[in-house]
Amino acid sequence: MTKPRILALPGSLRRASFNRGLLVAAQEILSERAVVEIFSLDEIPLYNDDVRLAGYPEPVVSLRDAAARADALLLGATEYNFAPSGVLKNAIDWASRSPDPPLQGKPFGLVGASTGGFGTVRSQLALRQILLIVQALGYPGSLHVSGAAKLFDEEGRLTDEATRQSLSDFLDGFLGFLERVGSG
Ligand SMILES: Cc1cc2nc3c(=O)[nH]c(=O)nc-3n(C[C@H](O)[C@H](O)[C@H](O)COP(=O)(O)O)c2cc1C
């Protein structure tokens, strides 16, 4: 069987982002079983429908193409003020529009790390609602990493073994889900 291609979107532009760190760890854990592409959202401009009508900007074309090619998405659900980061919401908005909206029917999984006690639970709930509206297909499992400052090093690499095991368990379930639903 061919390996599933997973497009991983970190919800943070921060160099040592914990959410990027989770996605890097996922890439390592799945290295034999899936192709995980981490797509940085640094170059994605703020959504503007006038710009869209004039033609998608090149970084947005890259994002939409990567999403279209992928069998699934994995989002690092950075939480700001009890909500998904604007960075992530903005990317979803660009990817949600015609022609051929690449998120439609696309399976996705959510993981998230925060310094607070709830591990991005509010961001993830909101993302589920947003992605439902764009008709993406959510994996019901989730991973909430709280107290992240103690679990990652100063480069944003996941160093905590128990969290790595929880991520591995999450990914086992997510890959099983992808086998069941195909690529949407
Ligand atoms: C503007 C702002 C708002 C934040 N709001 C929350 C929040 O609502 N819940 C939470 O758990 N952490 C919150 N935090 C702390 C983040 O969890 C922390 O900055 C984390 O490192 C962000 O994710 P990242 O490591 O992927 O950049 C907030 C941080 C910032 C800068």
The ligand as an ORCA input file, in Angstrom:
! r2SCAN-3c Opt
* xyz 0 1
  C      -1.845     36.505     22.052
  C      -1.720     35.233     22.855
  C      -2.849     34.636     23.365
  C      -2.753     33.439     24.058
  N      -3.897     32.824     24.479
  C      -3.827     31.575     24.999
  C      -5.029     30.846     25.286
  O      -6.133     31.299     25.088
  N      -4.904     29.588     25.783
  C      -3.673     29.011     26.026
  O      -3.614     27.882     26.477
  N      -2.525     29.690     25.760
  C      -2.583     30.941     25.235
  N      -1.427     31.627     24.941
  C      -0.139     30.981     25.223
  C       0.223     30.017     24.102
  O      -0.221     28.728     24.449
  C       1.743     29.990     23.899
  O       2.208     31.287     23.546
  C       2.156     28.977     22.856
  O       3.564     28.902     22.856
  C       1.641     29.357     21.468
  O       1.816     28.319     20.541
  P       3.162     28.101     19.707
  O       4.180     27.545     20.680
  O       2.782     27.125     18.647
  O       3.612     29.445     19.188
  C      -1.496     32.846     24.285
  C      -0.353     33.464     23.780
  C      -0.466     34.636     23.057
  C       0.791     35.262     22.475
*
